[in-house]
Amino acid sequence: MAKRSMNIKNLSERYGLSAKEVIAELEAQGFPGMKPQSMIPDASLDLLLAHFDGLRKKKESAENAGKGPPVPSRGTEVHIKSPIIVKNLAEVLGKKPNEIITNLMMMNVLASINQMIEPAVAVELAARMNVNLVVDKREKEEHAPKAEAKKEPVPEEKGYDDKPGDLVPRIPIVTFMGHVDHGKTSLQDTIRKTHVAAGEAGGITQSIGASVAYSGKKAITFVDTPGHEAFTAMRARGANVTDIVVLVVAADDGFMPQTVEALNHARAAGVPIIVAINKIDLPNANPDKVLLNMQQNELTSEEWGGTCGVVRVSAKTGQGIDALLERILLEAEMLELRANPKRPASAYVLESQLEQGLGPTANIIVKNGTLHLGDPIICGEYYGKVKGLIDYKGQRVKSAGSSMPVKIVGLSGVPDAGAKLAVCTSEKEAKEIAESRGVNKRVETLTGKSGGMSLDDLFSQMETGKKNTLRIVLKADVCGSMEAIVESLKKILSDKISIEVLHAGIGAITENDVLLASSTGALVVGFHVRVNPGVNELAKKENVEIRLYSIIYELLEDIKDAMAGRLEPDKREKELGTAHILKIFLLSKGPKICGCMVDKGIVKVGSKSRVFRKGELIFNGEVRSLRRFQDDVKEVRQGMECGIRLDNFLDFVEGDVIQFYEIELKKATL
């Protein structure tokens, strides 16, 4: 029951407020003209006391909110995910970041608030604060399946049961690739009856563009990629989204270095290739030279008994254009391209940018389904809702079907070119996935797990069955050496790993080589060549390994040794000795120790052990320690008595036999 006949002074003492604060609060509640000695009306006392109790609780909550996270009690166990950032560690331990930094300095570790520290250092620091810190591995937690729950696939990988009646023919996506100034854009201009090339800087295409052209009533989506060697990565993106590649080669030049690179990208994408021999109207045109170059690059034309279609064209006169379009439509018909316009859209990003007035935008090509205004989307680590769709003509549209190139507006950031875009069930789902990927990307950045790979990375992945091909980008000083190395690498045969030379060229190692290696997970191998300035920095950033050699057999031996010596070494047991238990000793402190006699061989600390009881195996572990009399020893030989402590095993019985062995790794053979 509330106390009756209270005045202002009683309220101020009860709630720790001044008389002025109480009077001001009472006036706000409709009691004007109150003085320090004024009495509170009994009829309103209960309501006012409840009001002041609520004010006190709010004040206490505000004070507690500013105190930070609760400090773990002594000896408690707390968990943290790797990588461990100083700021996150401070939050988990309930300490201020400057306290953590000070304690790290006392441990001779210098780290800023946003810097990563080693798990062992964090565990030791927590132990000094009487807290048991457990470091959880993020990969295991994120990929661990929940009990009795099916793992939901991410939107990009989600499958759909397309009904046969919903599938309709899809417009083919064709990518034009080739060397600079061989006429890729001019050729498309002739097809589209436009003048795109005239507006390019220097007449050279310097960004990926996409457009739609028509052959009769049939549409074709064209992707134009730059031909200059500085845009190797952009050509790779074009090849990864295309259905058909048109390799444009000038009849007067033949195959050039970037022509070969473009061919390698098309082969890596695994798509049909049509060779368009352009500029046949020139007086010095030599189409047969192009056919010979194709043969030299293992691309045989149909005229020479192969399967690759070749069309002679002229962007200037229009000769052969109809034949090229017919060939493209024929290849598309053989591919039987189908799509379901009723399903949620999936697309690939060709280019992305930050535009004034629009924010982050991305030029995409829809591969399947239909993208609508308002669709919630996920693209890499960014999400959003489609706020605008702009077609290749610059006109706003309400939807984009399969094979349609459009610019989208509404993403939360600028995605990477080549990223896959998918439609989610809700914007909330897209946001959650994007935030999770943002965390994972930060983890990869901090731990350096991105880009290409080193030989050690390759072989560690081979042990888990993730890789079975060693890809190589080769650069040599002369053509003869290059061909000899390629042929020698092809002769290295193995059932466990194969070698694939993605690109072989002449000259110094350039940024293009590193970018190609990064996008395909390859190694860069140089023979009698130098590395251009700035390339090593790029290779380090992209996590690509560059190896330089001056002697061919050293190069081959290095690859052979890596394949034979590091791939899944054979494990073989080597028996060390045996002992039997004479007596069990119970110590006042520590675990039980078995007194043994070494019957044969030798016993070593750290060696593997098996315990047999009446011929049956009951334990398999390691020898933790050995003792002779009062001394710890590293090994004990035959005929000697000793005390043995095994790893995590205390159920000894007199008469048990212990067998000791070690594992030898034998070099694997090809």
C-alpha positions as CSV (number, residue, x, y, z in Angstrom):
1,M,0.0,0.0,0.0
2,A,1.3,3.5,-0.8
3,K,2.1,5.8,2.1
4,R,-0.5,8.5,2.5
5,S,-0.1,12.3,3.3
6,M,3.2,12.8,1.4
7,N,4.6,16.2,0.6
8,I,7.1,17.5,-1.9
9,K,10.0,17.0,0.4
10,N,9.1,13.3,0.9
11,L,8.9,12.7,-2.9
12,S,12.3,14.4,-3.5
13,E,13.9,12.2,-0.8
14,R,12.3,9.0,-2.0
15,Y,13.3,9.4,-5.7
16,G,16.6,11.4,-5.2
17,L,15.3,14.5,-6.9
18,S,15.5,18.1,-5.9
19,A,12.3,19.9,-4.8
20,K,12.4,22.0,-8.0
21,E,12.6,18.9,-10.2
22,V,9.6,17.4,-8.3
23,I,7.6,20.6,-8.6
24,A,8.3,20.9,-12.3
25,E,7.2,17.3,-12.9
26,L,4.0,17.9,-10.9
27,E,3.2,21.0,-12.9
28,A,3.6,18.9,-16.1
29,Q,1.1,16.4,-14.7
30,G,-1.5,19.1,-14.0
31,F,-0.7,20.2,-10.4
32,P,0.3,24.0,-10.7
33,G,1.3,26.3,-7.8
34,M,3.0,23.5,-5.7
35,K,5.5,24.5,-3.0
36,P,8.2,22.5,-1.1
37,Q,5.8,22.0,1.9
38,S,2.7,21.4,-0.1
39,M,0.9,18.1,0.5
40,I,0.1,15.7,-2.3
41,P,-3.7,15.0,-2.7
42,D,-4.4,11.5,-1.5
43,A,-6.7,10.7,-4.4
44,S,-3.8,11.3,-6.9
45,L,-0.9,9.9,-4.8
46,D,-0.9,6.4,-6.3
47,L,-0.9,7.6,-9.9
48,L,1.9,10.1,-9.1
49,L,4.0,7.5,-7.4
50,A,3.6,5.1,-10.4
51,H,4.6,8.0,-12.6
52,F,7.8,8.7,-10.6
53,D,8.6,5.0,-10.5
54,G,8.5,4.9,-14.3
55,L,10.8,7.9,-14.5
56,R,13.3,6.2,-12.2
57,K,13.3,3.0,-14.3
58,K,13.9,5.0,-17.5
59,K,16.9,6.8,-15.8
60,E,18.4,3.5,-14.7
61,S,18.0,2.0,-18.1
62,A,19.7,5.0,-19.7
63,E,22.6,4.8,-17.3
64,N,23.0,1.0,-17.8
65,A,22.9,1.5,-21.6
66,G,26.0,3.7,-21.5
67,K,28.0,1.2,-19.5
68,G,28.8,-1.0,-22.5
69,P,28.7,-4.8,-22.8
70,P,28.7,-6.8,-19.5
71,V,32.1,-7.9,-18.3
72,P,32.4,-11.7,-18.3
73,S,32.8,-13.2,-14.9
74,R,36.1,-14.8,-14.0
75,G,36.6,-18.3,-15.5
76,T,33.7,-18.0,-17.9
77,E,33.9,-19.2,-21.5
78,V,33.2,-16.7,-24.4
79,H,33.2,-17.3,-28.1
80,I,34.5,-15.2,-31.0
81,K,34.7,-15.8,-34.7
82,S,37.9,-15.5,-36.7
83,P,39.4,-13.3,-37.9
84,I,39.8,-11.5,-34.6
85,I,39.7,-7.7,-34.7
86,V,40.8,-5.7,-31.7
87,K,37.4,-3.9,-31.6
88,N,35.4,-7.1,-31.6
89,L,37.7,-8.7,-29.0
90,A,37.1,-5.7,-26.7
91,E,33.3,-6.1,-27.1
92,V,33.4,-9.8,-26.3
93,L,35.6,-9.3,-23.2
94,G,33.6,-6.3,-22.0
95,K,36.6,-4.0,-22.1
96,K,37.4,-0.7,-23.7
97,P,39.5,-0.9,-26.9
98,N,42.3,1.2,-25.4
99,E,42.5,-1.4,-22.5
100,I,42.9,-4.2,-25.0
101,I,45.5,-2.3,-27.0
102,T,47.5,-1.5,-23.8
103,N,47.5,-5.1,-22.8
104,L,48.6,-6.1,-26.3
105,M,51.5,-3.7,-26.0
106,M,52.5,-5.3,-22.7
107,M,52.7,-8.6,-24.7
108,N,54.9,-6.9,-27.4
109,V,52.0,-6.9,-29.9
110,L,51.3,-3.6,-31.6
111,A,47.8,-3.4,-33.1
112,S,45.3,-0.7,-33.9
113,I,41.5,-0.8,-33.1
114,N,40.6,-2.1,-36.5
115,Q,43.6,-4.5,-36.9
116,M,43.5,-8.3,-36.9
117,I,45.5,-10.3,-34.3
118,E,46.4,-13.9,-34.2
119,P,44.0,-16.3,-32.4
120,A,46.7,-17.5,-30.1
121,V,47.5,-13.9,-29.0
122,A,43.8,-13.3,-28.3
123,V,43.4,-16.5,-26.3
124,E,46.5,-15.6,-24.2
125,L,45.2,-12.1,-23.6
126,A,41.8,-13.4,-22.5
127,A,43.5,-15.9,-20.2
128,R,45.3,-13.0,-18.5
129,M,41.9,-11.6,-17.7
130,N,40.7,-15.0,-16.4
131,V,38.4,-15.6,-19.4
132,N,38.4,-18.7,-21.5
133,L,38.3,-17.5,-25.1
134,V,37.1,-20.0,-27.7
135,V,37.8,-19.1,-31.4
136,D,35.2,-20.4,-33.7
137,K,36.1,-20.9,-37.4
138,R,33.7,-18.9,-39.5
139,E,33.8,-21.4,-42.4
140,K,32.7,-24.3,-40.3
141,E,29.9,-22.4,-38.6
142,E,28.5,-20.9,-41.8
143,H,28.6,-24.2,-43.7
144,A,27.5,-26.5,-40.8
145,P,24.1,-27.9,-41.6
146,K,21.4,-27.2,-39.0
147,A,19.9,-30.3,-37.3
148,E,17.1,-31.7,-39.3
149,A,17.0,-28.6,-41.6
150,K,17.5,-28.4,-45.3
151,K,20.0,-25.8,-46.5
152,E,18.3,-23.2,-48.6
153,P,20.3,-22.5,-51.8
154,V,21.3,-18.9,-52.5
155,P,19.2,-17.1,-55.1
156,E,21.9,-17.5,-57.9
157,E,22.0,-21.3,-57.4
158,K,18.3,-21.9,-56.8
159,G,16.9,-24.3,-59.3
160,Y,13.5,-24.0,-61.0
161,D,11.2,-26.7,-62.4
162,D,10.5,-25.2,-65.8
163,K,7.5,-26.7,-67.4
164,P,8.0,-27.7,-71.0
165,G,5.2,-25.5,-72.1
166,D,6.8,-22.4,-70.5
167,L,10.1,-22.8,-72.4
168,V,10.4,-20.6,-75.4
169,P,13.3,-20.0,-77.9
170,R,15.8,-17.5,-76.5
171,I,17.7,-14.8,-78.5
172,P,21.4,-15.8,-78.9
173,I,24.0,-13.7,-77.2
174,V,26.9,-13.2,-79.5
175,T,30.3,-11.7,-78.4
176,F,32.6,-10.1,-81.0
177,M,36.3,-10.5,-80.0
178,G,39.6,-10.0,-81.6
179,H,42.6,-7.7,-82.0
180,V,42.5,-4.0,-81.9
181,D,41.5,-2.3,-85.2
182,H,40.4,-5.5,-86.8
183,G,36.9,-4.1,-87.3
184,K,34.7,-5.6,-84.6
185,T,32.6,-2.6,-83.9
186,S,32.6,-1.5,-87.5
187,L,31.3,-4.9,-88.4
188,Q,28.4,-4.6,-85.9
189,D,27.7,-1.1,-87.2
190,T,27.2,-2.5,-90.7
191,I,24.8,-5.1,-89.2
192,R,22.9,-2.6,-87.1
193,K,23.0,0.2,-89.6
194,T,24.4,2.5,-86.9
195,H,27.6,4.5,-86.4
196,V,28.9,3.4,-83.0
197,A,32.5,3.4,-84.0
198,A,32.5,7.0,-85.1
199,G,31.8,8.1,-81.5
200,E,34.6,6.1,-79.9
201,A,37.8,7.8,-78.7
202,G,40.4,7.2,-81.4
203,G,37.9,4.9,-83.2
204,I,38.7,2.2,-80.5
205,T,36.1,0.6,-78.3
206,Q,37.1,1.1,-74.7
207,S,34.2,-0.4,-72.8
208,I,31.8,-3.3,-73.1
209,G,28.7,-2.4,-75.0
210,A,25.6,-4.5,-75.8
211,S,22.9,-4.0,-78.3
212,V,20.2,-5.9,-80.3
213,A,20.2,-6.4,-84.0
214,Y,17.7,-8.1,-86.4
215,S,18.1,-10.5,-89.2
216,G,14.7,-10.6,-90.8
217,K,12.4,-11.2,-87.9
218,K,15.0,-12.9,-85.7
219,A,16.9,-10.9,-83.1
220,I,20.5,-11.3,-82.0
221,T,22.1,-9.7,-79.0
222,F,25.6,-8.4,-79.7
223,V,28.3,-7.9,-77.0
224,D,31.2,-5.8,-78.2
225,T,34.4,-6.2,-76.3
226,P,37.6,-4.1,-76.6
227,G,40.4,-5.5,-78.6
228,H,43.3,-3.6,-77.2
229,E,45.6,-5.6,-74.9
230,A,44.9,-3.3,-71.9
231,F,41.4,-4.7,-71.7
232,T,42.1,-8.4,-71.3
233,A,39.9,-8.8,-68.3
234,M,37.0,-7.1,-70.1
235,R,37.2,-9.6,-72.9
236,A,37.1,-12.4,-70.3
237,R,33.8,-11.1,-68.9
238,G,32.3,-11.0,-72.4
239,A,33.3,-14.6,-73.1
240,N,31.7,-15.7,-69.9
241,V,28.2,-14.5,-70.7
242,T,28.0,-15.4,-74.3
243,D,26.5,-18.2,-76.3
244,I,28.6,-17.8,-79.4
245,V,31.9,-16.0,-80.1
246,V,32.6,-14.3,-83.3
247,L,36.4,-14.0,-83.6
248,V,37.2,-11.1,-86.0
249,V,40.5,-11.3,-87.8
250,A,41.7,-8.8,-90.4
251,A,42.5,-10.4,-93.7
252,D,45.6,-8.2,-94.1
253,D,47.1,-8.9,-90.6
254,G,46.1,-12.4,-89.7
255,F,46.4,-13.6,-86.1
256,M,47.9,-11.0,-83.7
257,P,48.7,-11.4,-80.0
258,Q,45.4,-10.2,-78.8
259,T,43.6,-12.5,-81.3
260,V,45.3,-15.5,-79.7
261,E,44.3,-14.2,-76.2
262,A,40.7,-13.7,-77.3
263,L,40.7,-17.2,-78.7
264,N,42.0,-18.6,-75.4
265,H,39.2,-16.8,-73.5
266,A,36.6,-18.2,-75.9
267,R,37.9,-21.7,-75.4
268,A,37.9,-21.3,-71.6
269,A,34.2,-20.3,-71.9
270,G,33.5,-23.5,-73.8
271,V,31.3,-21.8,-76.5
272,P,31.1,-22.2,-80.3
273,I,33.5,-20.0,-82.3
274,I,32.9,-18.4,-85.7
275,V,35.8,-16.8,-87.4
276,A,34.9,-13.7,-89.4
277,I,37.7,-12.7,-91.8
278,N,37.2,-9.0,-92.1
279,K,38.6,-6.5,-94.6
280,I,38.6,-8.9,-97.6
281,D,38.1,-5.8,-99.8
282,L,41.7,-4.6,-99.2
283,P,44.2,-5.2,-102.0
284,N,46.6,-7.0,-99.7
285,A,44.0,-9.2,-98.1
286,N,45.1,-12.8,-97.7
287,P,42.3,-15.0,-96.2
288,D,44.4,-18.2,-96.6
289,K,46.9,-16.7,-94.1
290,V,44.1,-16.5,-91.6
291,L,43.2,-20.2,-92.3
292,L,46.8,-21.1,-91.7
293,N,47.0,-19.1,-88.5
294,M,43.8,-21.0,-87.3
295,Q,45.5,-24.3,-88.0
296,Q,48.6,-23.2,-86.1
297,N,46.4,-22.4,-83.1
298,E,44.5,-25.7,-83.2
299,L,41.4,-24.2,-84.7
300,T,40.7,-25.9,-88.0
301,S,38.2,-24.4,-90.4
302,E,35.5,-26.4,-92.2
303,E,37.3,-25.7,-95.5
304,W,40.3,-27.6,-94.2
305,G,38.3,-30.5,-92.8
306,G,37.6,-29.0,-89.3
307,T,34.5,-27.9,-87.5
308,C,35.0,-24.2,-87.1
309,G,32.9,-22.0,-89.3
310,V,34.7,-19.3,-91.3
311,V,32.9,-16.3,-93.0
312,R,34.6,-13.8,-95.3
313,V,33.2,-10.3,-94.7
314,S,33.8,-6.7,-95.3
315,A,32.5,-4.1,-92.8
316,K,33.1,-1.4,-95.4
317,T,31.2,-2.9,-98.4
318,G,28.8,-5.1,-96.5
319,Q,30.0,-8.2,-98.3
320,G,29.3,-11.5,-96.4
321,I,27.2,-9.9,-93.7
322,D,24.1,-12.0,-94.6
323,A,26.2,-15.1,-94.6
324,L,27.6,-14.2,-91.1
325,L,24.1,-13.7,-89.7
326,E,22.9,-17.0,-91.2
327,R,25.9,-18.8,-89.6
328,I,25.1,-17.2,-86.2
329,L,21.5,-18.2,-86.4
330,L,22.5,-21.7,-87.5
331,E,24.8,-22.1,-84.5
332,A,22.1,-20.8,-82.2
333,E,19.6,-23.2,-83.7
334,M,22.0,-26.1,-83.1
335,L,22.4,-25.0,-79.5
336,E,18.6,-25.1,-79.0
337,L,18.6,-22.1,-76.7
338,R,15.5,-22.0,-74.5
339,A,14.4,-19.8,-71.6
340,N,11.4,-19.5,-69.3
341,P,10.0,-15.9,-69.3
342,K,7.8,-16.7,-66.3
343,R,10.6,-17.4,-63.9
344,P,12.5,-14.9,-61.8
345,A,15.4,-13.3,-63.7
346,S,19.1,-14.3,-63.5
347,A,21.6,-12.0,-65.2
348,Y,25.3,-11.1,-65.5
349,V,26.9,-7.7,-65.0
350,L,28.9,-6.5,-68.0
351,E,29.9,-3.1,-66.6
352,S,29.0,-1.1,-63.5
353,Q,29.5,2.5,-62.6
354,L,28.4,5.3,-60.2
355,E,26.4,7.9,-62.2
356,Q,25.4,11.3,-61.0
357,G,21.6,11.5,-60.4
358,L,21.2,7.7,-60.7
359,G,23.6,6.3,-58.1
360,P,25.0,2.8,-58.7
361,T,24.1,1.4,-62.1
362,A,25.0,-1.8,-63.8
363,N,24.8,-2.8,-67.5
364,I,23.5,-6.4,-67.5
365,I,22.4,-9.1,-69.8
366,V,19.4,-11.2,-68.7
367,K,20.3,-14.9,-69.2
368,N,16.9,-16.4,-68.1
369,G,13.6,-15.3,-66.8
370,T,12.1,-11.7,-66.9
371,L,13.3,-8.8,-64.8
372,H,10.6,-6.4,-63.7
373,L,10.5,-3.0,-62.1
374,G,10.3,-3.4,-58.3
375,D,11.9,-6.8,-58.2
376,P,14.1,-7.3,-55.1
377,I,17.6,-8.3,-56.4
378,I,20.9,-9.5,-55.1
379,C,24.2,-9.0,-57.0
380,G,27.4,-10.1,-55.2
381,E,27.5,-8.3,-51.9
382,Y,25.0,-5.6,-53.0
383,Y,21.2,-5.7,-52.9
384,G,18.3,-3.4,-53.8
385,K,15.0,-3.1,-55.7
386,V,14.9,-2.4,-59.4
387,K,14.0,1.3,-59.6
388,G,14.7,1.8,-63.3
389,L,15.4,-0.3,-66.4
390,I,17.0,1.5,-69.4
391,D,17.5,-0.4,-72.7
392,Y,20.4,-0.1,-75.1
393,K,18.7,2.8,-76.9
394,G,18.4,4.8,-73.7
395,Q,14.7,4.3,-73.3
396,R,13.1,3.3,-70.0
397,V,11.3,0.0,-70.1
398,K,9.1,-1.9,-67.5
399,S,10.7,-5.3,-67.9
400,A,13.6,-7.1,-69.6
401,G,13.4,-10.6,-70.9
402,S,16.0,-13.3,-71.7
403,S,19.0,-12.1,-73.6
404,M,18.0,-8.5,-73.2
405,P,20.8,-6.0,-72.4
406,V,19.6,-3.3,-70.0
407,K,21.0,-0.8,-67.4
408,I,19.5,-1.2,-63.9
409,V,19.1,1.4,-61.2
410,G,18.5,0.6,-57.6
411,L,21.5,-1.4,-56.2
412,S,23.0,-0.5,-52.9
413,G,26.5,-0.4,-54.4
414,V,28.6,-0.8,-57.5
415,P,29.0,-4.6,-58.2
416,D,32.0,-6.2,-59.8
417,A,31.8,-6.8,-63.5
418,G,31.0,-10.4,-64.2
419,A,28.9,-10.8,-61.0
420,K,25.7,-12.8,-61.3
421,L,22.4,-11.0,-60.5
422,A,19.4,-12.8,-59.2
423,V,15.9,-12.0,-58.0
424,C,15.0,-12.8,-54.4
425,T,11.7,-13.5,-52.7
426,S,11.9,-10.2,-50.7
427,E,14.1,-7.2,-50.2
428,K,14.7,-8.4,-46.6
429,E,16.1,-11.7,-47.9
430,A,18.3,-9.9,-50.3
431,K,19.6,-7.6,-47.6
432,E,20.5,-10.4,-45.3
433,I,22.4,-12.3,-48.0
434,A,24.2,-9.1,-49.0
435,E,25.3,-8.4,-45.4
436,S,26.5,-11.9,-45.0
437,R,28.6,-11.7,-48.2
438,G,30.0,-8.4,-47.1
439,V,31.2,-10.0,-43.9
440,N,32.7,-12.9,-45.8
441,K,34.5,-10.6,-48.3
442,R,36.0,-8.7,-45.4
443,V,37.2,-12.0,-43.9
444,E,38.8,-12.9,-47.3
445,T,40.4,-9.4,-47.5
446,L,41.9,-9.7,-44.0
447,T,43.1,-13.3,-44.4
448,G,44.3,-12.7,-48.0
449,K,42.1,-15.5,-49.4
450,S,41.2,-14.1,-52.8
451,G,42.5,-13.9,-56.4
452,G,44.7,-16.6,-58.0
453,M,46.6,-19.3,-56.3
454,S,50.1,-20.5,-55.5
455,L,51.4,-24.0,-56.0
456,D,50.9,-24.7,-52.3
457,D,47.3,-23.6,-52.6
458,L,46.8,-25.8,-55.6
459,F,48.1,-28.9,-54.0
460,S,46.3,-28.4,-50.7
461,Q,43.1,-28.1,-52.8
462,M,44.1,-31.2,-54.7
463,E,44.2,-33.2,-51.5
464,T,40.5,-32.4,-50.9
465,G,39.6,-33.2,-54.5
466,K,38.6,-29.7,-55.4
467,K,41.1,-29.3,-58.3
468,N,42.4,-31.7,-60.9
469,T,44.0,-29.3,-63.4
470,L,47.1,-27.1,-63.2
471,R,46.5,-24.1,-65.4
472,I,49.5,-22.1,-66.7
473,V,50.0,-18.8,-68.4
474,L,53.4,-19.1,-70.2
475,K,55.6,-16.2,-71.5
476,A,58.9,-16.9,-73.3
477,D,61.5,-14.9,-75.1
478,V,61.3,-16.6,-78.4
479,C,58.7,-18.7,-80.2
480,G,61.0,-21.8,-80.4
481,S,61.4,-21.9,-76.6
482,M,57.7,-21.3,-76.1
483,E,56.8,-24.2,-78.3
484,A,59.3,-26.5,-76.8
485,I,58.1,-25.8,-73.3
486,V,54.4,-26.3,-74.2
487,E,55.2,-29.6,-75.9
488,S,57.2,-30.8,-72.9
489,L,54.5,-29.8,-70.5
490,K,52.0,-31.8,-72.6
491,K,54.1,-34.9,-72.2
492,I,53.9,-34.8,-68.4
493,L,51.2,-37.3,-67.8
494,S,49.5,-38.1,-64.5
495,D,46.3,-39.7,-63.3
496,K,46.0,-37.2,-60.5
497,I,46.5,-33.9,-62.2
498,S,46.6,-32.6,-65.7
499,I,48.3,-29.5,-67.1
500,E,46.5,-26.9,-69.2
501,V,48.4,-24.1,-70.9
502,L,45.8,-21.3,-71.0
503,H,48.0,-18.9,-72.9
504,A,51.5,-19.0,-74.3
505,G,53.0,-15.8,-75.7
506,I,56.2,-14.0,-76.4
507,G,57.6,-11.1,-74.4
508,A,57.6,-9.7,-70.9
509,I,55.1,-10.7,-68.3
510,T,52.4,-8.0,-68.3
511,E,49.3,-7.0,-66.2
512,N,47.2,-8.9,-68.8
513,D,48.9,-12.2,-67.9
514,V,48.3,-11.6,-64.2
515,L,44.6,-10.7,-64.8
516,L,44.1,-13.8,-66.9
517,A,45.8,-16.0,-64.3
518,S,43.7,-14.4,-61.5
519,S,40.4,-15.0,-63.3
520,T,41.2,-18.7,-64.1
521,G,43.2,-19.6,-61.0
522,A,46.4,-20.2,-63.1
523,L,50.2,-19.8,-62.4
524,V,52.3,-17.4,-64.5
525,V,55.5,-19.0,-65.7
526,G,58.2,-16.9,-67.4
527,F,61.2,-18.2,-69.4
528,H,64.1,-15.8,-70.1
529,V,61.7,-12.8,-69.8
530,R,61.4,-10.0,-67.4
531,V,58.4,-8.7,-65.4
532,N,57.1,-5.3,-66.4
533,P,57.1,-2.5,-63.8
534,G,54.1,-2.7,-61.5
535,V,53.2,-6.2,-62.4
536,N,54.6,-7.8,-59.2
537,E,52.4,-5.4,-57.1
538,L,49.3,-6.4,-59.1
539,A,50.2,-10.1,-58.8
540,K,50.6,-9.7,-55.0
541,K,47.2,-8.0,-54.9
542,E,45.5,-10.7,-57.0
543,N,47.3,-13.5,-55.1
544,V,48.9,-14.8,-58.3
545,E,52.2,-16.6,-58.2
546,I,54.9,-15.7,-60.9
547,R,57.8,-18.1,-61.4
548,L,60.8,-17.2,-63.6
549,Y,63.2,-19.6,-65.2
550,S,66.3,-19.5,-67.4
551,I,66.8,-23.2,-68.0
552,I,64.0,-25.4,-69.5
553,Y,64.8,-28.5,-67.6
554,E,64.7,-26.6,-64.3
555,L,61.2,-25.4,-65.2
556,L,60.0,-28.9,-66.1
557,E,61.6,-30.5,-63.0
558,D,60.0,-27.9,-60.8
559,I,56.6,-28.7,-62.2
560,K,57.2,-32.4,-62.0
561,D,58.6,-32.2,-58.5
562,A,55.6,-30.2,-57.4
563,M,53.2,-32.7,-58.9
564,A,54.9,-35.9,-57.8
565,G,56.2,-34.7,-54.4
566,R,53.3,-32.6,-53.0
567,L,50.2,-34.4,-54.3
568,E,48.7,-36.8,-51.9
569,P,51.9,-38.4,-50.5
570,D,51.5,-42.1,-49.6
571,K,51.3,-42.8,-45.9
572,R,53.2,-45.8,-44.5
573,E,53.4,-47.1,-41.0
574,K,56.9,-47.7,-39.5
575,E,56.9,-50.0,-36.4
576,L,59.1,-48.6,-33.5
577,G,58.6,-51.2,-30.7
578,T,56.3,-52.8,-28.1
579,A,56.0,-52.7,-24.4
580,H,53.8,-54.3,-21.7
581,I,52.3,-52.8,-18.6
582,L,53.8,-54.1,-15.3
583,K,52.0,-51.8,-12.8
584,I,49.7,-48.8,-12.6
585,F,50.8,-45.8,-10.5
586,L,48.2,-43.4,-9.0
587,L,49.7,-40.0,-8.5
588,S,48.5,-37.4,-6.0
589,K,48.4,-34.9,-8.8
590,G,47.9,-35.5,-12.5
591,P,46.7,-38.6,-14.4
592,K,47.7,-42.2,-13.9
593,I,51.0,-43.5,-15.2
594,C,51.6,-47.0,-16.3
595,G,54.9,-48.6,-15.5
596,C,56.1,-50.6,-18.5
597,M,58.9,-52.8,-19.8
598,V,60.0,-52.2,-23.3
599,D,60.0,-55.6,-24.9
600,K,61.2,-54.6,-28.4
601,G,62.5,-51.7,-30.3
602,I,62.3,-48.1,-29.0
603,V,59.6,-45.8,-27.5
604,K,59.6,-42.1,-28.4
605,V,57.7,-39.1,-27.1
606,G,55.2,-38.1,-29.7
607,S,55.1,-41.5,-31.4
608,K,51.7,-43.1,-32.3
609,S,50.5,-45.9,-30.0
610,R,48.0,-48.7,-29.9
611,V,46.8,-50.4,-26.7
612,F,45.9,-54.1,-26.9
613,R,44.0,-56.1,-24.3
614,K,43.9,-59.8,-24.8
615,G,44.7,-59.3,-28.4
616,E,41.9,-56.7,-29.0
617,L,42.6,-53.1,-29.9
618,I,41.1,-50.7,-27.2
619,F,42.9,-47.4,-27.9
620,N,44.8,-45.5,-30.6
621,G,46.6,-42.3,-29.6
622,E,50.0,-40.7,-28.9
623,V,52.7,-41.0,-26.3
624,R,52.5,-37.7,-24.3
625,S,55.5,-38.3,-21.9
626,L,58.1,-40.8,-20.8
627,R,59.9,-41.0,-17.5
628,R,62.9,-43.0,-16.2
629,F,63.0,-42.9,-12.4
630,Q,62.4,-39.2,-11.6
631,D,63.6,-37.8,-15.0
632,D,61.6,-37.0,-18.1
633,V,63.2,-38.5,-21.2
634,K,62.6,-38.4,-25.0
635,E,63.0,-42.1,-25.7
636,V,63.5,-45.5,-24.0
637,R,65.1,-48.5,-25.6
638,Q,64.5,-52.3,-25.4
639,G,65.0,-54.0,-22.1
640,M,64.5,-50.8,-20.0
641,E,61.6,-50.0,-17.6
642,C,59.8,-46.7,-17.8
643,G,56.7,-44.7,-17.0
644,I,54.4,-43.9,-20.0
645,R,51.5,-41.5,-20.2
646,L,49.3,-41.7,-23.2
647,D,47.1,-39.0,-24.7
648,N,43.6,-39.0,-23.2
649,F,43.7,-42.6,-22.0
650,L,43.6,-43.7,-18.3
651,D,41.9,-47.0,-18.4
652,F,45.1,-49.0,-18.1
653,V,45.2,-52.6,-16.8
654,E,48.2,-54.6,-15.9
655,G,49.2,-56.9,-18.7
656,D,48.1,-54.6,-21.5
657,V,50.4,-54.5,-24.5
658,I,51.3,-51.1,-26.1
659,Q,52.5,-51.0,-29.7
660,F,54.4,-47.9,-30.9
661,Y,54.7,-46.7,-34.5
662,E,55.2,-43.6,-36.6
663,I,53.8,-42.4,-40.0
664,E,56.2,-42.0,-42.9
665,L,55.2,-40.0,-45.9
666,K,56.4,-41.5,-49.2
667,K,56.7,-39.3,-52.2
668,A,53.8,-40.0,-54.7
669,T,54.6,-41.0,-58.2
670,L,52.9,-39.7,-61.4
